[in-house]
Amino acid sequence: MARTPITDVISGIITLVKQNLIAKTNVISNVTTGDIQVRVEDSFRFNDGEEIILIDYDYNVEGSSHYQVYEYALIDEVVDTHTILLQNNVISNWLTSDGAFVQKTIGHSPLYDDRVYYGDREVIPTEDMAITVEPLSMSNEWIWIPGGLSQEYRVGIIVYGKDIETEEGMLILNKYTDALYDLFMGNIHIDLNDLDTPLLANVAAGTTSVVIADTVENRQNFQQTSPPPWSGYLYNIQDNLGVEIDLVITDVTIPGDGKIYLEVSRTYPPAYGISALANSYDINEYAVLTRKDRYMYDSRVDNIEYGTVQKGSAFIRAARLNWFGKETQEFRFPQQSKGVNVDSSPDIVGDSSSSSGP
């Protein structure tokens, strides 16, 4: 299967960073002064001990009670998909009518979506935290003959901090760097550019049927897998409580009722037979079917550099994480041309119409 370019590797890393370091979820019931429990839409990206802010859409409305105001809190426990317990009681009201939501933060310094850049910059146009992700190199080597090529991508991830003169600024930078390191080390077998589609019906353990929406994108991306030995994409099924990986699609039915009915099977065990799903998957737990795009069999941050960099006339505190990812691509030999066989091309011996014989 042909691999997509390095641009997709960088875009996939940026998406991973945004999903996990800038996690957001809406509040689904009012949080009032003194509460220690927060009811949210989806707590999946949040973990015990992490710092969050409570904020609403009055933040930019002059004259409102929450103009330029948000509240820091520490998570004591993520109880379930919709419940977060805090370590201390909240000190303000955060209402659903004002669009209140929860956002992850680190060291009292939130990272914003537009502060994660594709490629480094000569000047970083912010005094807030910023992260740049840029390609460094690509190399390859044969790992099996014939045709098994391992491709290694090297990527530089730079974290820019603020308040270079303060000890607190250094602590914040180190916390962000640690969080990035933990994120990538927790995704050593990283999956990039996966395609998700929500399930439209619950799936019971011991069954093989999955229902998704009938859309142009789903028809293109969720197709029947070629018969054994399996070839093509593999799929995962997951909700907030569990996951099963490396599924194949054994049958696709599109009756025209707005739904696509899929039969799926685990590829092992048994290797080539129909194998039912081991777990149940609930649409209330955000169950999704995922098409795996590119799989890195070895990836990690193998080096971190701390220091400062010059941007324009200013020196900015920064840390650089060096990440690599390896994936395989199989080539078929002998390689075929585009339908042109040079050996059978006619010999050109001259144009008799232009010859000038005696």
PEFEN-V469110 format. One record per residue. N is the residue number from 1. PSI is psi in whole degrees, -180 to 180 (NA if undefined). NEAR is the number of other C-alpha atoms within 12 Angstrom. Layout:
n = [N/N]
psi = [PSI/PSI]
near = [NEAR/NEAR]
This chain:
n = [1/2/3/4/5/6/7/8/9/10/11/12/13/14/15/16/17/18/19/20/21/22/23/24/25/26/27/28/29/30/31/32/33/34/35/36/37/38/39/40/41/42/43/44/45/46/47/48/49/50/51/52/53/54/55/56/57/58/59/60/61/62/63/64/65/66/67/68/69/70/71/72/73/74/75/76/77/78/79/80/81/82/83/84/85/86/87/88/89/90/91/92/93/94/95/96/97/98/99/100/101/102/103/104/105/106/107/108/109/110/111/112/113/114/115/116/117/118/119/120/121/122/123/124/125/126/127/128/129/130/131/132/133/134/135/136/137/138/139/140/141/142/143/144/145/146/147/148/149/150/151/152/153/154/155/156/157/158/159/160/161/162/163/164/165/166/167/168/169/170/171/172/173/174/175/176/177/178/179/180/181/182/183/184/185/186/187/188/189/190/191/192/193/194/195/196/197/198/199/200/201/202/203/204/205/206/207/208/209/210/211/212/213/214/215/216/217/218/219/220/221/222/223/224/225/226/227/228/229/230/231/232/233/234/235/236/237/238/239/240/241/242/243/244/245/246/247/248/249/250/251/252/253/254/255/256/257/258/259/260/261/262/263/264/265/266/267/268/269/270/271/272/273/274/275/276/277/278/279/280/281/282/283/284/285/286/287/288/289/290/291/292/293/294/295/296/297/298/299/300/301/302/303/304/305/306/307/308/309/310/311/312/313/314/315/316/317/318/319/320/321/322/323/324/325/326/327/328/329/330/331/332/333/334/335/336/337/338/339/340/341/342/343/344/345/346/347/348/349/350/351/352/353/354/355/356/357/358]
psi = [128/141/146/164/174/-28/-36/-31/-47/-45/-38/-39/-42/-43/-43/-44/-46/-42/-33/-34/-17/39/136/149/142/149/132/-4/151/138/122/162/128/-14/149/-10/136/125/124/167/-47/115/11/-39/5/152/158/139/-8/156/141/167/145/130/159/-179/4/-3/-35/13/107/139/-14/161/-20/24/122/32/132/168/128/149/159/136/127/-45/134/104/-50/-169/-32/4/126/130/136/161/-26/160/145/156/5/173/134/108/144/-31/-21/6/37/142/168/136/138/145/167/129/37/24/89/147/136/154/-42/10/14/113/146/109/151/165/149/-39/128/111/53/151/-2/179/144/150/133/145/119/146/143/-48/165/132/167/164/150/133/-14/152/133/147/-5/103/127/127/128/126/135/131/137/127/114/130/121/127/-173/178/58/-25/-8/152/-36/-39/-40/-40/-42/-45/-44/-37/-42/-41/-43/-41/-41/-44/-47/-39/-49/-34/-25/-5/50/-42/70/141/123/145/34/156/121/147/134/147/146/-7/151/153/128/145/141/0/176/2/135/137/128/170/144/94/164/-44/-43/-36/-36/-38/-17/85/163/135/143/148/166/145/132/137/147/-160/153/161/151/151/135/147/-171/-7/-20/173/147/138/166/50/156/157/117/-17/145/127/128/91/-7/17/17/6/152/127/120/143/126/160/143/140/-17/151/159/160/-43/13/174/126/118/160/142/-26/166/152/130/130/-23/-14/24/50/135/155/133/129/123/129/-68/133/123/115/-16/121/146/167/117/2/141/133/135/150/-150/155/155/126/108/-127/2/150/131/136/137/161/142/124/130/116/143/153/139/135/164/150/131/129/142/136/146/147/141/146/-177/49/10/119/106/-26/-25/7/140/142/135/115/3/159/110/-25/-20/2/155/73/174/NA]
near = [18/16/23/19/16/28/22/23/38/33/26/30/42/35/25/28/37/31/24/33/41/35/31/31/33/32/33/26/23/27/36/21/17/17/22/25/30/46/32/34/26/31/37/29/30/36/27/23/19/32/34/40/36/44/37/34/25/24/22/16/14/12/11/14/20/24/17/16/24/30/32/28/34/33/32/23/24/26/21/24/29/28/30/38/32/32/23/21/22/28/19/25/30/37/28/26/17/26/24/35/36/44/40/40/36/34/29/27/31/36/37/26/25/20/30/36/32/29/25/26/22/15/20/32/21/22/23/27/42/41/40/36/38/33/29/23/19/21/18/18/18/18/17/13/13/14/18/19/23/26/31/28/31/29/36/33/39/43/44/46/43/34/24/25/14/14/14/18/26/27/25/32/40/31/28/39/37/25/27/37/31/20/27/32/22/18/26/23/20/30/33/36/27/28/25/26/31/32/32/26/25/27/35/18/20/17/21/30/33/44/35/37/29/26/18/15/16/28/21/15/29/42/29/30/28/16/18/19/13/23/18/24/29/34/40/36/45/35/29/24/21/21/26/31/25/31/41/45/41/32/23/27/25/22/13/11/13/17/23/34/31/35/30/38/38/33/30/21/15/12/17/18/19/25/26/28/32/24/23/28/35/27/26/23/27/29/35/34/42/34/35/27/29/32/32/29/21/24/30/31/31/22/20/22/23/23/21/23/26/17/19/12/10/18/21/34/36/35/35/34/37/31/39/36/41/32/35/27/26/21/20/14/11/8/11/11/10/7/10/9/10/11/9/8/9/9/9/7/7/10/9/9/7/7/9/8/6/3]
